Amino acid sequence: MDILKSIYEVVWFILLVAAGVAALEGYFYTHFKFYARAWFFPAVLGVFPALALAVFGGLLGGYTFKLWLYFLLAEAAIAAFFRYAVKGRHTVPYLLLAPAFVGLALLLVYPFVFEVYLSFHDLKLTTIMMWKNTGTLPFVGIDQYVKVFTTSPLSEVTFWALLGRTLLWTFSNVFFHVAGGFILALMLNNQIRFKGFYRTLLVIPWAMPQVVAVLAMRGEFHSTNGFVNILIGKLLAVFPFLAALGVAPVQWLTDYPLLTCTLINIWLGIPFMMVVILGGLQSISSSYYDAADIDGASYFQKLRFITMPLVRPVMMPAVTLGTVWTFNNINVIYLVTGQAGGTEQADILVSALYKAAFTYNRYSYSAAFAIVVFAMLFFFSVFYLKSFDAAKDER
Amino acid sequence: MKKEMSAAAKRRRLNHLLLHAGLFLFAAACVYPLLRIFSVSLRPGDKLVSMDLSLIPAGATFVSYAKLLGDTMFLRWLWNSLLITLATSFIGVSLASTAAYAFSRFRFPGKKVGMILLLSSQMIPAGMLILPLFLMIMKLKLMNTYLGMIIAYSVSSLPFSIWILKGYYDTIPRSLEEAALVDGTSQVGAFWRIILPLSTPALSIAFLFNFTTAWNEYLVARVVLFSSQQYTWTLGLFELQGQYITQWGMFAAGSMLVTIPVLCVFLYSSKWLISGLTLGSVKG
């Protein structure tokens, strides 16, 4: 019976969404199609504000006259816009776009704006009940932003330490992803037997559900039962001289949490780069290499002057994407360190802001923190894309 | 001459041997953790925590699987995940398919701005929107429900889906629709009867992408769902591992049950998935 109930719930919701989309399309269709009719203004002004009041009145608190007036004014503006500016042009594309963009506006743009609003107000555990009941919050100006730079988002680490750690994390991960992916792709790009078999095995870390992969690896870094330390122990038993070089089993999760997270994430991320680079390598025409062979070029010369430049265009978008993904990767760090009593020594900016919001319930603080992180990422991307474009023009 | 050839052949053989050794080593590193999970899932109850490295442990049993299915709500968690994921993918792909068609076939004011907006929305860190979405869901009184999860997930893959679908529509010749239009179909009819059926590969890629994103999601689920009745499998597994005493056997068994189908689907579809990834970026 439970199963039936859950199906019913979800199907009901999908039908609701479909009804919403139909209502939206009907609304716009009326405006696109009948904008020139004599009855256009009286009809839309009579019907739509009343309907909106009926539907949204309950959600927004009371079927008041004031609310109806707002809807009326909004509808008047929209109707005038459609009558005098749009005039029924481009009906089909806008109708096709409307549902997706309304969805994005409600669930992407609005939350973003709401986050900005939160960052200038004070929402925390003590004010959340007030917000739930009345919907208002005390305004605190830029206080939260000041706090981001002066106080610790968690219990000990500072913003600047987190920033440094994030850069280190991003750089080391992306570097090893690209290097490892490149080496593997070069190895796979040969005429050898079992190529497909190796390729299949090599993408397994990417193909596994990330939660499973990270949690399992977390267990394997356990100091006594994880295979990492067991293998180190076996290695020491076979080659005792390694101990003199400082090789020893370590408490990965408590002593080197960031290193552990990095190792796990490198393991997870190499296959993606490998596949992208391999695609690039396979698209290079062999005639370049034939010509280089005739000129007597060595393997490394061919690598440096043919392979690298020709793979670059395929690789750059992947590297950009990989950088942003790594910078924003909460998953690995939270899954490894997020449990009660977990360490803060591995947190980067994004995982700290998640923990600030949901472990420490500092909502507004976390919002301001998020805006700061977003601004950094935004300027990095703009700067990066500019320099990328400039490099393109030079060629 | 003949002697030289054989020297070159010898060197090539050595090269190949080294290549095989290197690839084998890397492949082993990729597969080994998965094999380990498999091995742990087969361990008998009294030897769950051990330093044993053998692939098939002594006294291998399926006890952990039985315990997982009998004692925990694992099947219920899978069911929850499946429902949420199917609903989000369905909504996401439907919205994307029409929007992408508008971008692919029409010229209209705001087209370029719309495309740029779509791309730049990818720059908003996913972790950043969790907090406002969480608060919205709380305000709508949808905490701990499927609907809250579906709402939170439904548009997250939308920009990317629109992007790949547009790339695919662009490769379908316009003459097909023009012929249909001449025959008296409406533009919408042409889309419904010609473009959509022809785009099944791209639609499946988009669906798969939506599906995997939602299926593997953890962070939103962590804050929206709080009763184990409603958990998705990611939360359930985390709980099995995260309690004070880790339920290693059940965790490993659950991991295997989730991973095997996902792995099969991924390996089967990876070719298209990757071509889909590059399609969007190349077509621009």
Interface residues (C-beta under 8 A of the other chain):
Chain A: I3 S6 I7 E9 V10 F13 I14 V17 H90 V92 P93 Y94 L96 L97 P99 A100 F101 G103 L104 L106 L107 L108 Y110 P111 F112 F114 E115 L118 L123 K132 L184 M187 L188 N190 I192 R193 F194 Y198 T200 L201 L202 V203 I204 P205 W206 A207 M208 P209 Q210 V211 V212 A213 L215 A216 M217 R218 G219 E220 T224 N225 F227 I230 L231 W267 P271 V275 V276 G279 V314 P317 V324 F327 N328 I330 N331 Y334 L335 Q339 V350 S351 L353 Y354 A357 F358 Y363 S366 A367 A370 V373 F374 L377 F378 S381
Chain B: H16 L19 H20 G22 L23 F24 F26 A27 A29 C30 V31 Y32 P33 L34 R36 I37 V49 S50 M51 L53 W79 N80 L83 I84 L86 A87 F90 I91 L95 A96 T98 A99 Y101 A102 F103 R105 F106 F108 P109 K111 G114 S121 M123 I124 P125 A126 G127 M128 L129 I130 L131 P132 L133 F134 L135 M136 M138 K139 T145 Y146 L147 I150 I151 A152 S154 V155 L158 P159 I162 Q187 V188 F191 W215 N216 Y218 L219 R222 V223 T234 L237 F238 Q241 G242 T246 W248 F251 A252 S255 V258 T259 V262 L263 F266 L267 S270 I274 L277 T278 S281
